[in-house]
């Protein structure tokens, strides 16, 4: 794609990066075949190729974003399926993130949009605040249908029926390895996950220590910054990410770390991008160092040789989170681990398509999200599984709100298969 940025425009690092990305696009349109919003809406402007044209026009002309441009960019899930499909290597993630930052700085959103985005940014990344909000949503859930705004209804309907107890395992501390220590790793305990499902971190700690890892929850680490980053609130997301970089750097320079382990794949995609996010800052080297040892829990487990398990007699439908398969290019590891542990693993049709969760997408774009959820649930249920497994809390909440089949994190099943407790979501055996 030909671009016409001026020399002055290219002095801005974000614009310079956007220019590089735009020039790699050859207009082939392969991305439209795997774009969930294009599949649902059928509008070229709701495809990556269409959004690229809108972004190019907006940035080159330095114009104030109009409602049409913002609408179509807001509709992007950032599922990154387009990056898996693209034969030219267009790094759409960096491009759309820069566009969102530009929109946030130059577009005056309607007050209702500003209010919703402000509330989400002030609540979701903070576990205690989120728990309080979940309690309020639980009380208001029976009245969801009376809400005039579809986004408010979505917020109430997505609230879990049961709010899990607080886990002290999320507090800064160290968990020694069982037996000889093979690795020392920092576990990212996250933010929303600590309010929505405390079983995941608990299972991860049990499993990793059982396999010879000392697990550290670093003081000062918290939200990865993804939720605000994808809203274009760059200052907020970078401030949050900086805390993580400093916390994990202190561990690296202290007793050392073999990995920063992440069991929420949406967070993993962001942490692995810290080097890019901080490339022009004083933290560039530290950010690159942290990003270089960031691993999804399935990546680490592949190196730890989980013992081969006897057949469990349980059919597991594996849902591949977009942030894992497209953002981090991890496709076989979770399935291989589950099979090795003795589970029968099946996959739904069109497993490359998003479930519609995408961070806060299901709250800000509920109509589109609902259609994607319904399609994903149908393809999972037709496999008649005993349980659905995923590697991302957002996907788990999204899919779980549309089916009666239990939904668990893959690590919960692996923990159970290697001596841990039966996942709570499976209930007691009959």
C-alpha atoms as one frame of an Amber mdcrd trajectory, in Angstrom:
protein
   0.000   0.000   0.000   1.356   3.410  -0.953   1.468   5.978   1.846   2.050
   9.731   1.829   3.109  10.702   5.325   5.281  13.795   5.608   8.729  13.800
   7.179   7.331  15.721  10.138   4.563  13.153  10.642   7.083  10.321  10.586
   8.986  11.858  13.483   6.226  10.475  15.704   7.174   6.856  16.583   3.562
   5.682  16.469   2.970   7.173  13.031   6.279   5.812  11.774   5.299   2.318
  12.922   1.844   2.706  11.327   3.518   3.706   8.073   5.663   0.553   8.112
   2.615  -1.616   8.690   0.459   0.089   6.064   3.168  -0.359   3.435   3.136
  -4.140   3.938  -0.579  -4.448   3.057  -1.204  -5.564  -0.557  -5.040  -5.315
  -0.469  -5.399  -9.074  -1.046  -8.459  -9.421   1.171  -7.491 -12.809   2.624
  -8.211 -11.305   6.038 -11.919 -10.929   5.275 -12.350 -14.709   5.250 -11.350
 -15.044   8.911 -12.588 -11.743  10.354 -15.487 -12.440  12.759 -17.118  -9.017
  12.373 -17.023  -9.241   8.599 -18.563 -12.711   8.815 -21.401 -11.344  10.958
 -21.964  -7.926   9.389 -20.800  -8.382   5.784 -19.516  -4.807   5.575 -16.098
  -4.220   4.012 -15.447  -1.483   6.555 -15.920  -4.088   9.289 -13.031  -6.122
   7.903  -9.322  -5.568   8.554  -8.791  -4.349   4.987 -11.597  -1.815   5.323
 -10.361  -0.616   8.699  -6.836  -0.255   7.322  -8.135   2.156   4.676 -10.000
   4.156   7.332  -6.927   4.297   9.584  -4.638   5.335   6.721  -6.953   8.173
   5.703  -7.347   9.354   9.298  -3.642   9.343  10.127  -2.304  10.706   6.839
  -4.681  13.644   6.851  -4.380  14.170  10.611  -8.089  14.652  10.691 -10.434
  14.574  13.634 -11.952  11.084  13.619 -15.550  11.044  12.436 -18.351   8.902
  13.803 -18.166   6.444  10.897 -14.456   5.749  11.348 -14.774   5.366  15.103
 -17.758   3.028  14.765 -15.924   0.577  12.530 -12.694   0.633  14.519 -14.639
   0.185  17.769 -16.259  -2.889  16.237 -12.860  -4.586  15.845 -12.416  -7.397
  18.370  -8.606  -7.381  18.168  -8.910 -11.151  17.828  -5.929 -10.986  15.419
  -7.222 -13.797  13.195  -6.284 -11.499  10.328  -2.630 -11.666  11.366  -2.704
 -15.462  11.228  -4.245 -15.349   7.752  -2.269 -12.478   6.222   0.339 -13.697
   3.686   2.162 -10.343   3.803   2.776 -10.192   7.550   0.724  -7.056   8.220
   1.048  -6.366  11.974  -2.548  -5.270  12.382  -2.356  -5.326  16.206   0.107
  -2.445  16.408  -1.812  -0.516  13.751  -5.232  -0.723  15.393  -3.764  -0.014
  18.831  -2.194   3.184  17.482  -5.491   4.120  15.823  -7.331   3.685  19.115
  -4.803   5.878  20.877  -5.280   8.536  18.185  -9.077   8.330  18.481  -8.941
   8.596  22.270  -6.913  11.809  21.964  -8.860  13.455  19.128 -12.470  12.236
  19.212 -15.177  13.588  21.486 -17.307  10.559  22.252 -20.957  10.821  23.332
 -21.247  11.192  27.100 -22.743   7.704  27.522 -19.744   6.126  25.773 -17.298
   8.166  27.809 -19.076   7.207  31.021 -19.104   3.497  30.223 -15.449   3.442
  29.226 -14.501   5.417  32.331 -16.384   2.998  34.589 -14.834  -0.077  32.961
 -11.334   1.398  33.184 -11.835   2.260  36.860 -13.326  -1.080  37.926 -12.204
  -4.098  35.894  -8.421  -3.783  36.471  -8.921  -3.556  40.256 -10.004  -6.865
  41.859 -11.533  -5.370  45.023 -13.552  -2.774  43.121 -14.572  -5.442  40.626
 -15.833  -7.711  43.399 -17.995  -4.917  44.777 -19.348  -4.222  41.295 -20.088
  -7.932  40.783 -22.067  -7.987  44.007 -24.140  -5.035  42.798 -24.622  -6.674
  39.397 -25.712  -9.913  41.055 -28.405  -8.017  42.949 -29.515  -6.196  39.805
 -29.371  -9.197  37.492 -33.104 -10.087  37.820 -33.917  -6.620  36.494 -31.575
  -6.771  33.487 -34.423  -6.865  30.962 -35.708  -3.557  32.277 -32.467  -1.751
  31.398 -32.940   0.634  28.439 -29.323   0.331  27.261 -28.160  -2.983  25.758
 -24.708  -2.447  27.253 -26.124  -2.146  30.762 -28.138  -5.307  30.210 -24.997
  -7.097  29.040 -23.107  -6.024  32.155 -25.818  -7.410  34.424 -26.290 -10.627
  32.457 -22.571 -11.391  32.425 -22.298 -11.230  36.212 -21.591 -14.704  37.652
 -24.245 -16.328  39.807 -21.637 -17.065  42.457 -18.783 -14.738  43.395 -15.763
 -16.853  44.397 -14.043 -16.408  47.746 -10.897 -14.321  47.947  -7.744 -16.404
  47.501  -4.748 -15.478  49.641  -2.564 -17.182  47.052  -2.847 -13.965  45.045
  -0.951 -12.009  47.724   2.800 -11.373  47.195   4.651 -14.481  48.383   6.697
 -17.460  47.283   5.544 -21.067  46.946   8.405 -23.597  47.192   8.780 -26.404
  44.682   7.747 -29.898  45.732  10.992 -31.835  45.627  14.081 -30.599  43.753
  13.613 -27.138  42.265  13.757 -27.133  38.477  12.699 -23.557  37.757  11.863
 -20.308  39.508   8.929 -18.499  37.905   6.765 -15.485  38.589   3.020 -16.053
  38.223   0.978 -13.160  36.902  -2.211 -13.359  38.972  -3.961 -10.696  36.903
  -6.923  -8.520  37.818 -10.378  -9.554  36.553  -9.504 -13.224  36.991  -8.843
 -12.649  40.704 -12.448 -11.506  41.085 -14.160 -13.874  38.663 -12.433 -17.211
  39.248  -9.841 -17.767  41.969  -9.598 -21.495  41.198  -7.394 -20.846  38.155
  -4.444 -19.292  39.983  -4.787 -21.802  42.820  -4.652 -24.709  40.357  -1.708
 -23.165  38.518   0.327 -22.824  41.718  -0.434 -26.401  42.801   0.457 -27.795
  39.386   3.680 -25.853  38.899   5.029 -26.538  42.392   4.154 -30.223  41.960
   6.258 -30.225  38.778   9.277 -28.671  40.459   8.779 -24.925  40.091   9.189
 -22.332  42.796   6.318 -19.933  42.108   6.606 -16.289  43.070   3.787 -13.746
  43.192   5.811 -10.549  42.862   5.091  -7.531  45.022   3.666  -4.683  42.947
   2.550  -6.756  39.950  -1.082  -6.608  38.878  -3.145  -5.852  35.783  -1.217
  -6.243  32.511  -2.760  -3.073  31.073  -4.616  -4.756  28.209  -8.096  -3.542
  29.173  -7.167   0.145  29.015  -4.641  -0.359  26.207  -7.355  -1.602  23.868
  -9.526   1.385  24.769  -6.762   3.695  23.567  -6.054   4.892  27.111  -2.307
   4.598  26.597  -1.162   6.603  29.615  -3.231   4.418  31.940  -2.201   1.136
  30.341   1.485   2.047  30.353   1.357   3.123  33.997  -0.103  -0.257  34.919
   2.346  -2.177  32.747   5.271  -0.231  34.212   4.443  -1.560  37.679   4.684
  -5.099  36.343   7.969  -4.439  34.585   9.505  -3.017  37.747   8.123  -5.820
  39.934   9.397  -8.633  37.694  12.713  -6.895  37.024  13.279  -6.802  40.794
  12.763 -10.584  40.883  15.026 -11.124  37.877  17.785  -9.085  39.466  17.171
 -10.695  42.859  16.955 -14.480  42.979  16.373 -14.713  39.231  13.449 -15.882
  37.078  13.246 -18.517  34.395   9.871 -17.260  33.236   6.973 -14.922  33.854
   4.029 -17.317  33.643   0.627 -16.101  32.475  -2.561 -18.190  32.593  -4.827
 -15.606  30.961  -3.914 -15.525  27.304  -5.268 -12.022  26.714  -2.753 -10.778
  29.266  -0.009 -12.902  27.738  -0.361 -11.270  24.336   0.042  -7.847  25.952
   2.958  -8.734  28.238   4.830 -10.271  25.317   4.396  -6.920  23.547   5.881
  -4.832  26.382   9.105  -4.457  24.401   7.214  -2.685  21.638   5.035  -0.675
  23.988   8.048   0.737  25.859  10.531   0.817  22.952  11.060   4.591  23.166
  11.148   4.936  26.950  13.675   4.649  29.747  12.255   1.189  30.495  12.935
  -0.175  27.008  15.612  -2.677  28.069  13.713  -3.874  31.137  10.477  -4.205
  29.153  12.212  -6.229  26.447  13.771  -8.450  29.085  10.431  -9.142  30.751
   8.684  -9.743  27.418  11.443 -12.156  26.465  10.731 -14.522  29.374   6.930
 -14.170  29.340   5.256 -17.527  28.709   1.745 -18.857  28.591   1.352 -21.565
  31.213   0.945 -24.165  28.456   4.341 -23.194  27.001   6.018 -23.738  30.350
   4.183 -26.989  31.008   5.418 -28.391  27.697   8.970 -28.111  29.067   8.140
 -29.742  32.411   7.099 -33.155  31.119   3.695 -33.700  32.664   3.402 -37.416
  33.481   1.288 -39.414  31.080  -2.092 -40.102  32.624  -4.523 -42.979  32.352
  -7.696 -42.372  30.317  -9.968 -40.078  32.300 -13.182 -41.046  30.515 -13.961
 -37.377  29.981 -14.553 -35.701  26.623 -13.109 -32.178  26.599 -14.079 -29.647
  23.941 -11.099 -27.341  23.654 -11.836 -23.699  22.849  -8.815 -21.942  21.380
  -8.734 -18.379  22.704  -7.895 -15.884  19.961  -5.203 -14.258  22.069  -3.527
 -17.664  22.388  -3.820 -19.048  18.857  -3.545 -15.757  16.940  -1.884 -13.359
  19.372   0.759 -15.773  20.703   0.713 -18.402  17.936   0.196 -21.189  20.480
  -2.073 -23.802  18.954  -1.121 -27.375  19.819   0.388 -27.139  23.315  -2.849
 -27.009  25.382  -4.434 -29.831  23.386  -1.311 -31.984  23.561  -1.104 -31.516
  27.324  -4.750 -32.446  27.859  -4.373 -35.562  25.700  -1.212 -36.583  27.561
  -3.090 -36.216  30.842  -5.665 -38.754  29.635  -8.515 -36.605  28.323 -10.310
 -37.125  25.032  -9.973 -33.783  23.240 -12.295 -32.526  20.519 -12.414 -29.173
  18.718 -15.381 -27.243  17.345 -15.815 -26.258  13.719 -14.356 -22.872  12.795
 -12.173 -22.933  15.883 -10.254 -19.930  14.518 -13.262 -17.629  14.975 -13.710
 -15.496  18.095 -16.288 -16.247  20.800 -17.054 -12.523  21.097 -15.558 -11.868
  24.517 -12.415  -9.913  23.581 -11.759  -8.138  26.868 -14.503  -5.547  27.266
 -15.971  -6.111  23.793 -18.943  -8.115  25.072 -19.849  -5.155  27.280 -19.317
  -2.404  24.716 -20.578  -4.209  21.592 -23.148  -6.630  23.076 -25.212  -7.222
  19.914 -22.282  -8.395  17.803 -20.762 -10.241  20.742 -23.999 -12.148  21.334
 -24.094 -13.409  17.755 -20.505 -14.604  17.972 -21.170 -16.278  21.318 -24.224
 -18.126  20.048 -22.328 -19.445  17.044 -19.376 -20.532  19.184 -21.617 -22.270
  21.727 -23.457 -24.145  18.967 -20.225 -25.482  17.497 -19.024 -26.584  20.936
 -22.284 -28.206  22.026 -22.605 -30.236  18.836 -19.487 -32.119  19.948 -21.413
 -33.325  23.038 -18.521 -32.792  25.440 -18.532 -33.421  29.181 -16.627 -30.182
  29.735 -15.343 -27.198  27.772 -11.754 -26.069  28.404 -10.140 -22.750  27.530
  -7.056 -20.773  28.469  -8.574 -17.342  28.995 -10.989 -16.123  31.672 -12.851
 -13.823  29.271 -13.657 -16.713  26.935 -14.683 -18.863  29.886 -17.157 -16.250
  31.138 -18.510 -15.585  27.644 -19.068 -19.224  26.701 -20.248 -20.160  30.182
 -23.034 -17.592  29.981 -24.471 -19.385  26.947 -24.323 -23.078  27.843 -25.058
 -25.507  30.663 -21.888 -27.481  29.926 -19.226 -26.814  32.593 -16.436 -24.492
  31.443 -13.019 -24.740  33.106  -9.478 -23.560  32.521  -7.197 -26.155  30.931
  -4.823 -25.876  33.888  -7.598 -26.967  36.273  -7.959 -30.230  34.374  -4.197
 -30.768  34.285  -3.947 -30.090  38.011  -6.733 -32.614  38.673  -5.135 -35.247
  36.438  -1.817 -34.959  38.298  -3.130 -35.161  41.852  -5.050 -31.952  42.492
  -8.719 -31.586  43.416 -11.574 -32.098  41.003 -12.436 -28.739  39.366 -15.238
 -27.099  41.307 -17.158 -26.333  38.086 -17.564 -30.071  37.426 -19.474 -30.589
  40.657 -19.349 -33.833  42.598 -19.277 -37.140  40.680 -22.605 -38.934  40.610
